[in-house]
Amino acid sequence: MTDQKVAIIGAGLSGLACALELKKNNISPTLFESTASAGGRVKTDTVDGFQLDHGFQVFLPSYEMGKYFLDYDQLKLNTFSPGAQIWKDGKFYTISDPLRDPSKIITTAFSPIPTLKDKFLTLKLILSAKIEYEKINAGQTAIEFLKDFGFSNQYIQNFFIPFFSGVFLTRALDLPADFFLYLFHNFSKSLASLPDKGMSALPEQMANQIGLENFKFNTEATSEELLSQGFDHVFVCHHHDESDHKGSKLEFLNVTTHYFKTKSAKWAKPTLFLNSSPQSIVNHVACLTAVNKNYSPPGWHLFSVNTLSHSQTLPKSDLINLFGQQEIDNWEHIKSYDVKKALPKNCKYGQMTKKIQSNTSYCGDYLESPSIQGALFSGRKAARNYVQKIK
């Protein structure tokens, strides 16, 4: 198999996973990447000593594909606290997982956001919500499941929608219930994490395993060109406009992340601050330095502010409402990222043919699920299908 000349277009997570799986099977691919570095949408900039991920991102260590491809000890993961602080009626309320954070059991128990029934149902869901990734089906939606499970509309509106809209990038929660359950289970058994060197540490570690000599950065390529140059097989591992292998044009969900710095430690807590108001622009706020001190120079705190709007206008009025005028007067804006293709909207969850012709394969999160797990799984699946074919 080592004589196979294979190319990969796109060095995002799916392309990197594809390359690593091929390498495990003694195939050394050439990766063509149009930008200057690997990672796709998972990248981190350093600005005046602050680590700014391209949009708010976290990693769940319980992802099966993370365990398969990544060395967690090398990543040095730093974790958020379980649960969140939820803004409702002029104040923040604590919602946490008493199984993992017993210190919050009293504040969670007396929080007015979930009803008593909601609290029991949440515990039931934590103990029962387990689904294998490969068995995810696109049937009932997440919002339909939550209602059928018996959660109150109050709890759905004030907790599930603010929290998971930050994950799904839509308040509709119209993704498959199976995918919601898979993520809920992973959030309940592991803590959202940030690597020491930012989210770009994930693709950088994978690229180093592949070998940087196998990459051609700042290079545009098409499968037709590469096949005409003598490559035996091409993996297309990036979002593209072709629709004949999907049956529909790919759509995306967008997000805008604003980064602020401050020397005030008043709100420097390793938790998510969720905004339950549907009229507000801000979806959630996180102090990244409280999770990972390497995100800021000494003496500073870095806050990420996520909005589901496309406006570049800083959401100062929302922030003042959440944290107060005096606090926000001390926040200095660093940079904003308007991520126009943050997540694929109409993913296939593995329910489609992987190839359109014998010498071209496709992979990417859009073929699986809008997640790091989905991207890595898709890349491994495409590589394994190819290896099986040529055996």
C-alpha positions in Angstrom: 0.0 0.0 0.0 3.0 2.3 0.4 3.1 2.9 -3.4 -0.2 4.7 -3.3 0.1 8.4 -4.2 -2.6 10.1 -2.2 -3.5 13.8 -1.8 -5.7 15.5 0.7 -7.2 18.9 0.0 -7.8 20.8 3.2 -5.8 20.6 6.5 -8.7 21.1 8.9 -9.5 18.6 11.5 -11.1 16.1 9.1 -8.2 16.3 6.7 -5.7 15.8 9.5 -7.6 12.9 10.9 -7.7 11.4 7.4 -4.0 11.8 7.0 -3.2 10.3 10.4 -5.3 7.2 9.7 -3.7 6.8 6.3 -0.3 7.0 8.0 -1.3 4.3 10.4 -1.8 2.1 7.3 1.6 3.0 5.8 0.3 5.5 3.3 2.0 8.9 3.3 -0.4 11.6 1.9 0.4 15.1 0.6 -1.8 17.7 2.2 -2.7 20.9 0.2 -3.9 23.7 2.4 -5.0 27.1 1.1 -3.9 29.0 4.2 -0.6 29.3 6.0 -1.4 26.8 8.8 -3.3 23.6 9.6 -6.5 23.6 11.6 -9.3 25.1 9.4 -11.7 26.8 11.7 -9.7 25.7 14.8 -7.1 28.4 15.0 -5.6 30.7 17.7 -4.0 34.1 17.2 -1.7 35.8 19.6 -2.3 39.5 20.0 -0.2 41.5 22.5 0.3 38.3 24.6 -3.4 37.3 24.5 -4.5 34.0 23.0 -7.5 34.6 20.8 -9.3 31.5 19.4 -11.2 32.1 16.1 -14.5 32.2 17.9 -15.3 30.7 21.3 -14.4 27.1 21.2 -13.9 24.3 23.8 -12.8 20.7 23.7 -14.6 17.8 25.4 -12.0 15.2 26.5 -14.6 12.4 26.5 -14.9 12.6 22.7 -13.9 9.2 21.4 -12.0 10.6 18.4 -10.1 13.0 20.7 -8.9 10.0 22.7 -8.0 8.2 19.5 -5.9 10.9 17.8 -4.7 13.2 20.6 -2.2 13.1 23.4 -4.0 14.8 26.3 -1.0 15.0 28.5 0.8 17.0 25.9 -2.2 19.3 25.4 -2.3 20.1 29.1 -6.0 20.6 29.3 -7.5 23.3 31.6 -11.2 22.8 32.6 -14.3 25.0 33.1 -16.4 24.3 36.2 -19.5 22.2 35.6 -22.8 24.0 35.1 -23.2 27.7 34.4 -24.3 31.1 35.8 -27.7 32.1 34.2 -28.9 35.7 34.0 -32.6 35.9 34.7 -34.7 38.9 36.0 -31.7 41.1 36.9 -29.4 38.6 38.5 -27.3 35.5 38.0 -28.4 32.1 39.2 -26.2 29.0 39.6 -27.0 25.8 37.8 -24.5 23.0 38.4 -24.1 19.3 38.4 -24.2 18.2 42.1 -22.7 14.9 41.2 -19.5 16.6 40.1 -19.6 19.8 42.1 -21.2 19.0 45.6 -20.2 22.6 46.7 -23.0 24.0 44.5 -25.7 21.6 45.6 -27.4 24.2 47.8 -27.4 27.0 45.3 -28.5 24.7 42.5 -31.2 23.2 44.7 -32.7 26.6 45.6 -32.3 28.1 42.1 -35.7 29.3 40.8 -34.9 28.5 37.2 -35.7 24.8 37.2 -38.8 23.5 38.9 -38.5 20.6 41.4 -39.6 18.3 38.5 -36.9 19.8 36.2 -34.2 19.1 38.8 -35.3 15.4 39.1 -35.5 15.1 35.3 -32.1 16.7 34.9 -30.6 14.1 37.2 -32.4 11.3 35.3 -31.1 12.7 32.0 -27.5 12.8 33.4 -27.8 9.2 34.5 -29.5 7.9 31.3 -28.4 10.1 28.4 -26.0 7.8 26.7 -25.9 7.1 23.0 -23.1 5.7 20.8 -21.9 8.2 18.2 -22.3 5.9 15.3 -25.9 5.3 16.2 -27.0 8.9 15.9 -30.0 9.3 13.6 -31.5 12.5 12.3 -35.1 12.0 13.6 -36.8 13.9 16.4 -35.2 17.3 17.1 -33.6 18.3 20.4 -36.3 20.8 21.3 -39.0 18.2 20.6 -37.2 15.7 22.9 -36.9 18.2 25.7 -40.6 18.9 25.7 -41.5 15.2 25.4 -39.1 14.4 28.3 -41.2 16.6 30.5 -39.0 19.6 31.1 -40.9 22.9 31.8 -40.9 25.6 29.2 -39.3 27.9 31.8 -36.3 25.6 32.1 -36.0 25.0 28.4 -36.0 28.7 27.7 -33.7 29.7 30.6 -31.2 26.9 30.6 -31.2 24.5 27.6 -31.7 27.2 24.9 -29.0 29.6 26.2 -26.5 26.8 26.9 -26.9 24.7 23.8 -27.5 27.6 21.4 -23.8 28.5 22.3 -23.0 24.9 21.1 -25.3 24.6 18.1 -25.2 28.4 17.2 -29.0 28.5 16.9 -31.7 29.1 19.4 -34.0 26.8 17.5 -32.3 23.6 18.9 -33.6 21.9 15.7 -30.6 19.5 15.5 -31.3 15.8 16.0 -32.2 14.7 19.5 -29.7 11.9 19.3 -26.9 14.4 18.7 -28.1 16.5 21.6 -28.1 13.4 23.9 -24.6 12.5 22.7 -23.3 16.0 23.6 -25.3 16.1 26.9 -23.7 12.8 27.9 -20.2 14.1 27.0 -20.8 17.4 28.9 -22.0 15.4 31.9 -19.0 13.0 32.0 -16.2 15.4 31.1 -15.5 19.1 31.6 -15.2 21.6 28.7 -11.5 22.3 28.3 -8.9 24.6 26.8 -5.4 23.4 26.0 -2.5 25.4 27.5 -1.6 26.9 24.1 -5.1 27.6 22.9 -7.4 25.5 20.6 -4.9 25.6 17.8 -2.8 23.1 19.9 -5.2 20.3 18.7 -4.4 20.6 14.9 -0.8 21.6 15.6 -0.2 18.3 17.5 -1.9 16.3 14.7 0.2 18.1 12.0 3.4 17.3 13.9 2.4 13.7 14.0 1.9 13.7 10.3 5.1 15.5 9.6 5.2 19.1 8.3 7.2 17.9 5.2 3.9 16.4 4.0 2.1 19.8 3.8 1.9 22.3 1.0 0.6 25.5 2.7 -0.8 28.5 0.9 -1.6 26.2 -2.0 -5.0 26.0 -3.8 -5.8 22.7 -5.4 -8.7 20.8 -7.0 -9.2 17.0 -7.2 -9.2 17.2 -11.0 -5.8 19.0 -11.1 -4.2 16.6 -8.6 -5.5 13.5 -10.4 -4.1 14.8 -13.7 -0.8 15.2 -11.9 -0.6 11.5 -11.2 -2.2 11.1 -7.8 -4.1 7.8 -7.4 -6.7 9.2 -5.0 -7.8 12.6 -3.7 -9.6 13.3 -0.4 -11.6 16.5 -0.5 -11.7 17.6 3.2 -13.0 21.1 3.1 -16.4 22.9 2.6 -17.1 23.4 -1.0 -20.1 24.3 -3.3 -20.5 21.0 -5.0 -23.9 19.4 -4.3 -24.0 16.3 -6.5 -22.6 14.1 -3.7 -24.9 15.6 -1.1 -28.1 16.3 -2.9 -28.4 19.8 -1.4 -26.2 22.9 -1.1 -24.3 23.3 2.1 -25.6 26.0 4.5 -23.8 27.5 7.5 -24.4 29.0 10.9 -22.5 32.1 11.9 -21.2 33.5 15.2 -19.4 36.6 16.3 -16.9 36.6 19.2 -15.6 39.8 20.8 -12.6 39.7 23.0 -12.0 42.1 25.9 -9.2 42.5 28.4 -9.4 43.9 32.0 -7.5 43.9 35.2 -10.6 43.5 37.2 -11.0 40.1 38.7 -14.6 40.6 40.0 -16.1 38.2 37.3 -13.0 36.1 36.7 -14.7 32.7 37.3 -14.1 29.4 35.4 -17.8 29.2 34.3 -20.1 30.2 31.5 -22.3 33.3 32.0 -25.5 32.6 30.1 -27.9 35.2 29.0 -31.5 33.8 29.0 -33.1 36.9 27.5 -34.1 36.2 23.8 -34.1 39.9 23.1 -30.4 40.3 24.0 -27.6 40.2 21.5 -25.1 38.5 23.9 -25.6 34.7 24.2 -22.8 33.9 26.7 -19.6 35.3 28.3 -16.6 33.4 29.5 -13.5 34.5 31.4 -10.9 32.4 29.6 -8.1 33.4 31.9 -10.0 31.9 34.9 -9.8 28.6 33.0 -6.4 28.9 31.5 -4.0 31.6 32.8 -1.9 31.3 29.6 -4.7 33.1 27.6 -3.5 36.5 29.0 -0.3 38.2 30.1 0.2 38.4 33.9 -2.1 40.8 35.6 -4.8 40.7 32.9 -8.1 38.8 32.4 -9.4 37.8 29.0 -13.2 37.7 28.4 -14.9 36.2 25.3 -18.3 37.5 24.4 -20.4 35.4 22.0 -23.3 36.7 20.0 -25.4 34.9 17.4 -25.8 38.1 15.4 -23.5 39.3 12.5 -23.1 42.8 13.8 -19.6 44.1 14.5 -21.0 46.6 16.9 -19.8 45.9 20.4 -22.7 44.8 22.6 -21.8 47.2 25.4 -25.4 47.8 26.6 -25.9 44.0 27.1 -22.7 43.7 28.9 -23.5 46.7 31.2 -26.9 45.0 31.9 -25.1 41.8 32.9 -22.1 43.0 34.8 -22.7 46.7 35.6 -21.5 50.0 34.2 -18.5 50.3 36.5 -17.2 46.9 35.5 -17.6 47.3 31.8 -15.9 50.7 31.9 -12.7 48.8 32.8 -13.0 46.4 29.8 -10.9 47.2 26.7 -11.8 45.7 23.4 -9.0 43.7 21.7 -10.4 42.1 18.6 -13.7 40.7 17.2 -14.1 37.6 15.0 -17.1 37.4 12.7 -17.0 33.7 11.8 -19.3 33.4 8.8 -18.9 29.6 8.4 -18.7 28.6 12.0 -20.7 25.3 11.7 -22.5 23.5 8.9 -26.2 23.7 9.3 -27.5 20.7 7.4 -25.2 17.9 8.4 -25.9 14.3 7.2 -24.9 12.4 10.4 -23.3 9.7 8.4 -26.5 9.0 6.4 -25.1 9.2 2.8 -22.6 7.7 0.4 -19.1 8.7 1.1 -17.8 8.8 -2.5 -19.0 10.1 -5.9 -16.3 8.4 -8.0 -13.7 5.8 -7.5 -10.7 8.1 -7.2 -12.2 10.9 -5.1 -13.5 10.8 -1.5 -15.1 13.5 0.7 -14.9 14.1 4.4 -15.8 16.9 6.8 -18.0 17.6 9.8 -20.9 18.4 7.4 -21.1 14.7 6.5 -21.3 13.7 10.2 -22.1 16.2 13.0 -21.2 19.9 13.6 -18.5 19.1 16.2 -14.8 18.3 16.7 -15.9 14.7 17.1 -17.7 14.8 13.8 -14.8 16.2 11.9 -12.3 13.7 13.3 -14.7 10.8 12.8 -15.4 11.8 9.2 -11.7 11.9 8.4 -11.0 8.5 9.9 -14.0 7.0 8.2 -13.0 8.2 4.8 -9.4 6.9 5.2 -10.6 3.5 6.5 -13.0 3.1 3.6 -10.1 3.8 1.2 -7.7 1.4 2.9 -10.4 -1.3 2.9 -11.0 -0.8 -0.8 -7.3 -1.2 -1.9 -6.5 -4.2 0.3 
